[in-house]
Amino acid sequence: MRIDRTKEVKVLRRHHHFFVVSFLLANLILPAYLFSCPLPTATFSIVAYDSVAEEWGVAVESKFLAVGAVVPWAKAGVGAIATQAWGNTTYGPQGLNLLQMGISAEKVVDILISQDPDRDQRQLGIVDARGRAAAWTGDGCLAWAGHIVGRGFTVQGNILTGEQVVRKMADAFRSSKGPLGRRLIAALHAGQEVGGDKRGRQSAALLVVRKGGGYSGYNDRFIDLRVDDHPHPIGELERLYNLHERTFQGGAYVRLGMQALKEGKGEKANLALDRAISLANKYPENANLLNGIAWELAINNFRLDDALRLAQKATKLAPQDANIWDTLGEVYARRGNYLEAVNAEKKAVSLSGGNKEFQGKLERWQKLLPK
């Protein structure tokens, strides 16, 4: 099935003539072969790109155990892929390799399905490095199956309650604002609210990548969350997202913002830094979040007034945390307030039982005190 992808494409397949076959497969034939044939990754998913943040992501939900181990694939600066129905997991790494060569999403879809004799049982969605999107739904996918390709995203699903699932997902993504991960979850919620997978629900996953977005900047996996088996997987995925947001994202946004500044990407930098401060305002009682943001601002000598405000608040929330006092000392020192830095670091040394790194800072700053 070839489709025109030069403008938004809506593939809304009619399946009334497949009703009898689908009924037999779902209710009589398929159960008899559960232990001899691979289960279809019946699901609905969205693949998308945020051009300002330079993030690529995939979100997926299914009545299938651990769907996150099969469907989502992504690489920063390259693109993102969802492979489902009778999911061909080779589409993930092979597709990313082709995208990295500069081949467009549309051509990658054509290449992958042209080499697959079982293409009619596959479903595939791809967004490339430039945000161009393309998708494939094979004629053998179980009803309801289809996809919508839009600007910077594609939604697709199979064994759904109807075409309204992908329509609502697309509408929700277009109308949403904010971080890509939260927008992708909103799209999943929209699909589930109008029926989702006709067999029910079991698992969900969210993968968002951006350059240096992983833990401490060591890889590109900014968000990698999975709910493998849960009665309400999308709700649980959102709970994990909220936990991830207040645990890791504040400091990460500062680090990413500073890197964007160094690369001369002002809009991207300001977006990341504003999101960091927004998280501090959203979770004002989370000492670790405030401390993480304050630390990243301090070591980058940036927005030191914000860093001081957040570090002071963190010490009040967690007065027995040596690391938080060390952050406050670092902020004061970066501002040239060495007396205050010494007092804060003395507290850090005392609470830590004489941490050598903290002690070294204390001695260094004591030498900078006015005589």
GIDAZI-V280273 format. One record per run of one state. SS is the DSSP state (~ for helix, > for strand, _ for the rest). FROM is the first residue (numbers start at 1). TO is the last residue. If there is no record, write none. Layout:
SS_FROM_TO ; SS_FROM_TO
This chain:
__1_8 ; >_9_12 ; __13_15 ; ~_16_32 ; __33_40 ; >_41_41 ; __42_42 ; >_43_50 ; __51_54 ; >_55_62 ; __63_66 ; ~_67_69 ; __70_71 ; >_72_75 ; __76_78 ; >_79_85 ; __86_89 ; ~_90_100 ; __101_104 ; ~_105_114 ; __115_118 ; ~_119_121 ; >_122_128 ; __129_132 ; >_133_137 ; __138_145 ; >_146_150 ; __151_152 ; >_153_157 ; __158_159 ; >_160_160 ; __161_163 ; ~_164_175 ; __176_179 ; ~_180_193 ; __194_196 ; >_197_197 ; __198_202 ; >_203_209 ; __210_214 ; ~_215_217 ; __218_220 ; >_221_227 ; __228_232 ; ~_233_262 ; __263_265 ; ~_266_282 ; __283_286 ; ~_287_299 ; __300_303 ; ~_304_317 ; __318_321 ; ~_322_334 ; __335_337 ; ~_338_352 ; __353_355 ; ~_356_366 ; __367_371
